Amino acid sequence: MAARNVLASLAHCGGAACLTLASLSAGADELNLGRELKPAELAAWDINVFPDGKGLPPGKGTVADGERVYQAACASCHGMKLEGGLGPALTGGKGSLTTNKPLKTVGSYWPYSTTLFDYIRRAMPFQAPQSLSNEDVYSVSGYILHVNGLMKADDVVDAKTLQAVQMPNRNAFYVDDRPDAKSKRCMKDCLPATAKSKTGH
């Protein structure tokens, strides 16, 4: 309710109602319901990286630097050799996905190297997410891919080389083509005519 509407209502009220309206009037200009985000503020949250590489930032790293970043920021959870510990294993499991005990790791299961970058930058390390620089994330992504046999030890890791990595399990995923997955979103007058007649709406 706008302040002027509250003040107009005060002329026609009585008792407790007047007190309520008066308090609303006093705080009407102090509601502080928010404001539009500035581009620089939004940029800090707009960090999505998609499977096709869209959203990968400028910068580059190396596999060698990635090993140093990994040992400093990742090994305490994922193991010195990516074998897992407090966190899941990041290597191994090749050929296990069709067995009774599949081991889903970056090397055996992950479909895109670009989304590996996205996940690390967004959520890792667990105790300090988004604390790594883009160069650190490129480097540690390259190191993890290297341990899984997907990048060379002397590779430079950037948007171009990361997108070029062919993950072993990429083609084992499929599009969910069940009919319910294709339903169009409806926001108004969604019930069929027969359903409306039964409900009276």
Secondary structure by P-SEA (a helix, b strand, c coil): ccaaaaaaacccccaaaaaaaaaaaaacccccccccccaaaaaaacccccccccccccccccaaaaaaaaaaccccccccccccccccccccccccccccccccccccccccaaaaaaaaaccccccccccccaaaaaaaaaaaaaaaccccccccccaaaaaaccccccccccccccccccccccccccccaaaaaaacc
